[in-house]
Amino acid sequence: MISLYVPGRSVVHRLPVGAKLVILAICALVISLLPQDGIVGAVCLLVVCTLYPLARLRWRVLGAELWRPRWLVLVLGAALWIFASPLAAWVSTTRVVALVLLASLLTLTTRMGELMAVLVRILHPLRRLGVDPDAAALAVSLTITMIPVVAGFAAQLREAQRARGVRLGVRGVVPLLVRTLRHADQVGEALSARGLG
């Protein structure tokens, strides 16, 4: 599994994983309940961005994390601009980006094994309802680690298209989907071989 963890000894790195998850949940709730104000959204995004230097992560890491959700921001922002208002588009996109940055900060400053252990402890009471905490924690960690993998596939396909001088447009999604599904099959086979299927 690919880990997104960036080693460090900052205050954010040293926080217990459970505390990070609680802070993430509280911040997500607060950001969602903030008033529909453009300045509040900008301040919120700025505050989240200042957490990256606090975690002693390089500026290029923050830049990469800001660049990743660009298509989500464009689609969401354009839809809200057209169907609601420019203010709604700005407020909603700044909130989404702030939440994505917070979640990315959690994965960048937390080892996957520690995160899985905490998730298993949190989900343990649900065992009585038939939920397997180990399987649920594994599913969450696989989801987190698949994001950069799929992004890497997309970048490789774009480079291949450029090298051939071809622009597939929307049809370029098909090779990405095929490659992602093939990778998912390989991961499933590897998990089954280890008795985790």
Secondary structure, DSSP 4 states (H G I P E B T S, - for coil): ---------SHHHHS-HHHHHHHHHHHHHHHHHS-S-HHHHHHHHHHHHHHHHHTT--HHHHHHHHHTTHHHHHHHHHHHHHHT-HHHHHHHHHHHHHHHHHHHHHHHHS-HHHHHHHHHHHHGGGGGGT--HHHHHHHHHHHHHHHHHHHHHHHHHHHHHHHHT---GGGGHHHHHHHHHHHHHHHHHHHHHTT--
